């Protein structure tokens, strides 16, 4: 799939924190920060390390090279970023920031960093990320989404916070439930596989195997395979329904599987997958069913099939596409 998403690397963030970005780079960084909650979280955590580095004397006896290596490892593991290769002299302040990670055991800093570094955040930027959690569970995180969890799952439950969309395959453990917080929804399982897609308006849970409990405050429903539950921001309890839709799997299977799928549903998924804005201008087209599978095809090829199948007109202006 063609990626059209704005993406910046950590080296540009470092230049920003050093005050060395050009006016155009500054605009790029600010636009990226405001683009998603996951970007804001990434920047906030990065900046916290930077700000705390100012508390250290630049003549610290800490081995800066070793600290820098640990800092890179922390960023790579927690944020899905690539290793940052930077000149030693120019970016000495970042090496000082890295030294903080080595000094976490010190009492005067331990409490402040307990929250930041007692958890791990997995962030999928411009590509899908697949990771194994401490209990052996696996998670496939869709682009621009993040998963945050206690680094060792040491409590009575395996607590996870999701922003965006991810598919979980949870290792069974009846003594320690797996609990996901996503928007206004709480998803509780023992061992199962399911997809969670969360936005400001709603959180949708689709179950593939096992049994999942989906709750909003005190109201809950049990969801089984071929069922889904949706937690709406403006409704008091989850809404349960049957589910034959396979499109939710597109970011895992790299296929768009349609089976009597309404055109509007396919269009919404394509908009997310290709980072474009597709609008159906004629409401009469919304519910037209389409049955096909798109695999390893470009957006242009898919739009061409839609055009030929339904005899519609498609206009494109950059990332804005109108079907009518």
Secondary structure, DSSP 8 states (H G I E B T S, - for coil): ---------HHHHHHHHHT---HHHHHHHHHHHHH-HHHHHHHHHHHHHHHHHTTS-TT--S-HHHHHHHHHHHHHHHH--------TTTTHHHHHHHHHHHTTTSHHHHHHHHHHHSEEEEEE-SS-EEEE-TTS-EEEE-TTEEEEEETT--SSSEEEEEESEEEEE----TTS-EEEEETTEEEEESS-EEEEEE-SSEEEEEEEES-EEEEETTEEEEE-TTEEEEEETTSSS-EEEE----GGGHHHHSEEEEEEEEHHHHHHHHHHHHT-EEEES-GGGTT-EEEEEEES--HHHHHHHHHHHHT--EEEETTEEEE-
